[in-house]
Each structure stands twice: as structure tokens, then as C-alpha cells.
Amino acid sequence: MRSVLAAESFHTTNTATLGDHFATVTLVLLDLPALPEFAVGCDVLGAGGGGSAAGALPLAAHAIAEHGPVPVVTLTDLHPDDLVMPCAYLGAPDIAMERIGTGHESESIRRQVEAHFGRPVGALMCTEIGGFNGPGSVALAAHAGLPLLDADGMGRAFPGVEQVSMQLAGITPAPAVLADEHERVVLVNAENGRWLERLARQVTAGFGDRGASSEYVMSARDAGTAVVAGSVGKALAIGATLTEAAAEGGTTATVVDRLVERFGGLRLIEGRVTDMRHAHPAGTPMAGNARSAAVVEGIGADASRWLRLEVGHEYLAAVEDGEVRATVPDIISAFDVYSGRPVPADALRYGLRLVIAALPCPPQWLTPAGLDLVGPRAFGLSLDYHPLGVTA
């Protein structure tokens, strides 16, 4: 079976041949024409973070040109004992833009994972659908010769290695396999995600601040309760929705209205950034989460309204007149009024005209354990999670 979103969004084929194991499975394919809309959807799901999805498009396009379109499968297409191999690029996004590597890191990772577990990998899974790693996972899957699972570990972007749904489900992160484009491979055995975060960042620095990794490897059976299902299809559907609405004309605000209507979100404000203030909070769980706050003054129909946007690596919260409108882990995205493109958190600046919207996060993040891991207080904010559309 395929997810509904995947069936609507991908190009289909009759039968894909990936060796005897997959010979009778009907799959959907992620091909070159689908990549631009997929990248836009990944940028929206990035909530301002995760690095630019467009930066990974050359990697994905080259991999597809070399190996062909990437089959996309659901868990029901896999044998329960098949391994699911979450993968992502690690390191500084700016360095990844300059040092694109070979894209073959996933080949080394797959060999090491299969040697360790003694059985085959059935599918590669994107660890983080939001931002760079969405299209990046297409490149990794193509080079590894694996289908891509219609799922991920976040349903958006988060900065921490341990901020994944597999952590909530009790899947062990060890062994983590890290590789660079020169086929250097390092195995890291860490008892939990926080230690893995510390150790993996050190290894990646040794690689020159660019590498790829796989952690939280699991069986397809265990993945059924541990992953965010439908993420690839959702990113494609978001990109298609924005493209179709823009083609019909209208303003960025009306295009965003179409998006939030389809996905159950809220348009928060259309406005102009009138102030930016930077802060470096001490004692936060993630020391690298230097924060800033942007003041957005409403324009047009939103004139006389003011919104404060709390910003870290991603957009963390939106507050209007002391009332919380949206918070992490819900997905807060900003769109440039003129281009309609998502605006990364690190590109926010004085004078930008934006439409700001919020989409609901995957339900597993709204559990007590999920909010402990990725709620507002995990990022140093002195407020609790506030459900979308609920007023005090």
C-alpha cells in the first residue's frame, strides 16, 4: 500500500526492479521533475531551519541522473525484518554549499550497517525532512542503491541529533555510522542521543565540518511505531499546493491561505520586520541556540497588529499582544511577500515583508515526552506549548 499523499504526488510505475527482494513490489518514483516542488515543501517543513533545501538540489539531481529515479516505499512494502537506515548530512550548511562532496557517503554507511547487523537494509529514511536533508536524502538513497522510505524522524527540522521520534520510541542510537566523501568511516557507540550529539559533532568537525551519518537503525517492524510516516509525500504535497496556488495568480497571502487551509494551519500575519534584537541566553540545553527576536508590524488587512517572532536555528514562537499564537514544535514558516519563497531564520532582517503561517506538527511531539524533548522550554523559552488556534 502507498500513503494517500504519496500516491497523489509521485510519478508511478508498474513494477520496479531492485533485486529479487523488491521484484514484485509496485513503487512510486521520485524523479527530476518532482525535485523542485519537493525542495519547496522541505523548506516549509524546515520552519526556517535545516539549511536550504535548494542547496541540496544539485546533489539530488546528479544522483538521479547517474542512478535513475529513486523508488519511494512505505513500511508495508518492506519485510518486517528489513533494516531501515535513517540518514542525514551533518555539519555546517555554509560549508556544504561550497564543498558538495561526492554523494557516495551512503555507500560506505550501508556496507558498515549491513556488516554490523548481519542482514540487509531494506530502505534508507531521511532523518530530517525539513530543509537540506530532504533533497539530500534523495541523493543518499540513489547512491546507496536503496528506496527511500516515505517517513522521517522529525516531520520538520530540529537542530539536535537526539530530537527525533526514534528517541521517543526507545530505539537505541548506537551504533551510529559516520562517513565522509573519502570513504573514511567512524562508528560511535553512545548510550543516548545527547551523548551521540556531542560525539558526532566532534567527528564531523574532524571530517572538515561535512559528513553524513546514520543512527537509530531499526527493523521495519520497530519503525512502525517509531517514525513520522508520510513525510516525503507531505513535502511534495506542500510544494505542489504552493505551485498550483501561485499559478492561479493572487498575492503571497492568498497562496499561503491555500496552504494553511489544506494542512490545517493558521496564517498569523502579513507584515514588515521593523526590529531585530539578538540574545545569547545562558544555560540553555543547546548552547549553540543563540536567539533573536523580530518584531513584525502588520500591513494591509493586518495593519495595526504587531507580532513578536522568537527565533533560534528555527522559528520558535509567535506572540501577539502578550498572547501566544504558535510555538515549537508546530511548524512556523515565513514567506517573502514578493517571491513567495520560504525565508530561512538566518536570513531574517530588518525591512523584509513577510507572510507568517504555522502548520501543525506530527502528533508524537505533543505527548509529554515529546514536548520535553522539542517543546518551547527545550529551546530556552519561558513558556509552554500553545496549541494552534486556541486562545486564552
N, C-alpha and C positions, 0 to 999 in steps of 0.2 A: 504494500500500500504506500501511497505518497501522501504527504500533508497537502491540504487544500491549497495553501499558498504556493507550495512548490509546483503543484500541477497547473496553477494559473500562470506562473511566472516563467518557467523554464521552457526551453525547446525540447521536445520529446523525440525519442527514437523507439524503435520496436524492441530490439534486443542488443544489449551492449556486451562486448566480449572482453573480459578482464581475467582470462584464465578460466579453468573449469569451474572454480568456485562460484563465479558470477555469470556463467554462460547462459543461464535461463532466466536471469533477473532482468525485468524491464526497468530501465533507469531514465532519469531526466538528465539533461546535459547543460552545463554552464559553458557557453561559448563566447567568442569575441564580441558579437553584437550585444550580449547581455551585460558585459562588464561595466560600461559607463553608468547605467542605471543602478547596478549593484553597488558601485562605489558611492553614489549619492546616498543611497539608503544606509550604507555603512557609516557615512559621515553624520547623518541624522542620529543614528543609534549611538554614535560616539559621544553625544551630549557635550560637544565641544572638545573632547579629549581623544586619546588614542592615536594621535598623529593623523595626517591627511591620507584618506583613502586613495585620493588621486595619485599620491606618491608611489603607491604600490601597483598602479595600473600597468606600467611598463613591464614589471616583473611578471604579472599575471598574463599579459598579452604575449610576451615572449615564450612563456611556458606552454601556453595553449598552442601557439604557432609551432612549437617544437614537438609537443606530445599529443596534441589534439584536445578537443573539449573535455572538461572534467565531469564525469558522472556524479550526480548528487543522489544520495540514498537516504532512506530513513532506517531506524533501528530494525524494523520488521523485514528489511531486505538482507539483514546480516544473520549469520548463525549466532546463537546466544553466547558461544564460547569465543567468538572472534574478538580480537583486541580492538578497542577504539583508542586512537592515539591523538590526544589533543596537542596542537602545535601552535606556536606563535613566534614572531620575531621579538627579540629583546634588544634593548639599547636605546641610544638617543635618536629620536626621529630625524633630527637635522643631519646626523651622520649617515643614516640610512638613505637619505636623499642624495648624498654625494658618493657614497660607497655602496653601490647596489649589490655587489657580490655576484654569485653565480646562480643562486636559487636552488642549488643542489644540496643544501644543508639537510633537507629532509630525507635524502637517500641514506646518509650516514646515520641519522637518527633512527630510521626504520630498521636498518640492519642491527643496530645495537639493541633496540627494543625487542625484536624478534629473537635475538640470541639470548637475551636475559630471561624472557618469559617462556621461550621454547614453543611458541605457537604463532600463527600468522596474524598480522594486523589486517583487519577487515576494512577499516576506513580511517582516514585522517579527519579530525574535527578541529575547527577553528576554536582556539581558546577564547578569543575576544572578538566578537563580530564588529564592534564599534571601531571605526577609523581604519588605520593602515592594515591591521591584521585581517580584516575581512577579505579584501582582494589578495592580500599576502598569502592567505591560506589556500587560495586557488593555485598560486604558483607552487607552494609547498606540496600540495596534493598531486599536481601534474608531474612534478619531478620525482616524487616518490612512487608514482605509478599506482596511486590509490584513489578510490572515490572519496568525495567529500560528504561528510555526514551533515544532514540538514538540522544542525544543532550547534550550540556553542556553550561556553561555560559562564557567560555573563548576561547575554541578551542586550548588551550595551558596551561601554568601556569603563574600566576601573584601573587605577594605577598599580594596584598590588597584585603580586603573583598569587597570593592566597585568597584574593577576593573573587572566588569562583564558586559555582554551585556544587562542584565536586567536593569542596571543603565542607560545605554544609551537610552533604550526604555521607560523610565519613570515609571517603575514598582517600587512601594514602597518596601523598605526592611523590613518594620515592618508588623507584629511583627516577630522578629527573635526568634527562639526557640533553646536554647542550652541545651544539656544534657550530663551527664557523664554515666559511666558504672554502677553506683549505683542508677540509676533512679532519680537522682536529676535534676530538670528541672528549667530553668530560662527563662522568656520572657523578651525581650529587645525591647522597642519601641523607635526607633531613626528616626529622620526626614529625614536622608540621609545616604548614605553609609559611608561617612567619620566619622560621629558620631558613626555609628554602629561598624566600625573598632575599635575605641577607647574603646567602652564599651564592645564589645565582647571579646577583648583581656584580659580585666580585669577579666571578668567572667571565661574565660578559665584558667587564672592564678589561680583563686580560686579553680578550679577543679583539680589543680595539673599539669597544662600545657598540658592537654589532654582532649579533648571532641569532640562532634560532634554538628553540627548546621544545621539549615535550615532557610533561609531568602529569600526574593524576591519570596514568594509563589504566584502563579498566576494561572489563569484558562488556560486550554489548548487552548482556543480561543486567549487569550492575548499572550501566549507563541509563537504563530505562527510568530510574528514579534519581539520577544524579546530574542530568544535563538540562539545558534550556532548549526545548525542542522547537523546530520550525524557524530558527534564526536566519538561515540563508534565504529561505522563501520570504520571510518578513522584510529583509533588507531589499530584496528585489521588488517586492510589492510597494514599499515606500518610494523607491526610485521611480517606479512606473506611475504611481499616483501623482507625484510631483511633475513628472514629464508631461503626462496627459493633461493635467490641470493648467500647466503653463502654456501648452499648445492651444488651449481654448481662449487664451487672452486673459485679461484681468490683471490685477495687482498681485504682488507677492502675498499680501494679506489674504486675498481670496484663494490663492493657491494653498497657503498654509491652512486655511479653513477647511479645504477639501481633505487635507491630510489628517487633521485632528478629528474630523467627522468620521473618517473611515476607521481610525485606530483608537477612538475613544479618549482623545486627549483634550487639551484646552489651549486656545490662543490667549496668551497672557496680556500682551500689549504690543502696539506698534509705536515706536518712539526713537528718540535720538539719545546717544550716550552723551551726557553733559558733565560727568565727573568720573574719575578713576582714582581709587585710593588703594595703595598696596600695604599689606600687613605681613608680618612674619611671626605667626603665633608660636610660642614656645610650648614644649611639652605635648605636641600633638602626636598621635600614633605614627604618623608618617612625616618625618622631619622635612622631606622634600616638598611637602604640600604648602609652600608659601602661597598665601591667599591674597586676593584683591577683591574689591567691591566696586561695582559700576552702578551709577545712578542713571536710569533711563527715563527721560521726560516724554510723556505721551504726545503724539502728533495726530493730526486728522481727527478721526472719531474718538481717539483716546486722549485728546488734548485735556490738560488739567489733571492728568493722572501721573503718578510717579512710582517707579518700580526700582527697588534695590536688588541687584543681582550679585550673589556671593559666588566667587569664582576660585577654583583651585586648578588642578590639572583638567577638571571638567567643570561644567556649571553645576553648582551645589544647591542653591536655594534662590527663590524669588520671593521677595517680601514687598507688600504694598500697604502703605499707611499702617504699619505695625502688624498687618495680617499676613500670615504665611500663605502664599498661593501655591507653591510647589517646592519640593525638596528631593534631594537624592534619597533613595535610589531611582525615583521616577526620572524620566529622561527629558531634561531641559535642553532645548536647542534654540539657537539664534540664527535667523536668516537675513542676509543682506537685502535691503529693500530694493535695490537696483538690479542686482544679478539673480536674486532668489536663491543663491548658494548658501549652504550652512557656513557659519562663521566659527572658526576654532576659538577656544577660550584664550589661547595665547596670542590671537590676533585682535582681540577686543581693544578698542582705543576710543579716545575722545572724538566725537563728531560722527561716528558711524550711525546710520539709520537702519534699524533692525525691526523684524517681527520676531517676537519671542513666544515659543509654544512649549508645551510639556505633553509627553506621552506616557502612559502607564508602563511601569517596569514589569518584568516577569513575576509571577505570584510568589515564587520561593523567597524573594528578597523581602517580602512583607511579613515573614514569620519573625518571632522574637530573635532567633539565632541569626537570621538574615539581616535584620536591622542592626544587630550588634556588630556585624561584620562590615556592612556598607551603608548604614544609616547616617544621618547628619552628624551625630556625635563621633563617629569613627573618623571624620574629617576635621574634627576640632570645632564644629559649630555648637553653640549652646542652645540648641533647640531639638525638638523631637520630630520624627517623621510626621508629615501632614498629608493626608490623602488628597488626591486631586479632586477639585470640585466641592470639597467640604469646607464650609465657612464656620467660623466660631460663633 
